[in-house]
Amino acid sequence: GTFWGVAPHMHKLGVTMRIELIANGTSTCLVDVLRWDFNWQQMFFLANPNGVPIPPGSSFKATCVWDNPTDRAVTHGLGTADEMCGSSIYVSTP
């Protein structure tokens, strides 16, 4: 397959998010959002018109960092007062 783009998603406590392709023992960073802003979520598409090949047996890794500056317990959920770490990955298959 071929990787073309990614849409990382967190809520308001998100700080950073990194998406990597793990292939043949090597990690390739696909997107690294260093200052997450809930109000500025977007799709990231590659500038490379050939995409990034995804060798058989590869995996994707998402690393998210949150900051909860309150005493409130935060749980996983769909509401913006909850938190999550998710991403849509845009790929094509041969």
ABEGO torsion letter per residue (X at the ends): XBBABBBBBBBAABABBBBBBBBGGBBBBABBBABBBAAABBBBBBABAAEBBBBBGBBBBBBBBBBBABABBBBBEABAABBBBBBBBBBBBX
